[in-house]
């Protein structure tokens, strides 16, 4: 089942793309978009998690500008202008609300993971921390830098990162510092794909690398299975 759903919060309501089994769901995944909107690739990722048995939800984070904006990858400047014009704290609140939506009446998920794509990596981790999510995965999160590593370490749950070696948005110095910051965390995983470029896991981008993406998918799926499976009978 794949539909657009209404997500209620204190003073507003917005929408998200929901995909998942119609019954028997124990866990959920919130997918946090890149700057381009909840586009074909974001929906594909959300459907992928649904196919693995999770209730999956991708909130439309640009709704305050205009609902369901969908920018072409060639229009990076246009997409960035919209994202940067929005209230960042409100965006994080929207992700927290999406997590709570899966935990609530819609699904009743007992465990929820958060997956951030590109720009979505940073707000995804912040929302995961606030909502005490059960796991967080980030793909080439270019908005996390040396000055904001505390955002990563603040999350006390399992972490997984996927980086491209040829990506000036996540430079070597940053990746090295991140590894050092998480060196004592046996629940964290950092993968660097040699020869890959930013966006390598996105099927709709020119930088897409099938071999890299296939490996990354396998790693994220195994990670979520470990983190979101029943524990102690719960």
Buried (B, 14 or more C-beta within 10 A) or exposed (E): EEEEEEBEBEEEEBBBBBBBBEEEBBBBBBBBBBBBBBBEBBBBBBBBBBEBBBBBBBBBBBBBEEEEBEBEBEEEEBBBEBBEEBEEEEBBBBBBBBBBBBBEEBBEBBBBBBBBBBBBBBBBBBBBBBBEBBBBBBBBBBBBBEEBBEBBBEBEBBBBBBBBBEBEBBBEEBBEBBEEBBEEBEBBBBBBBEEBBBBBBBEBBEBBBEEBBEBBBEBBBEBBEEBBEEEEEE
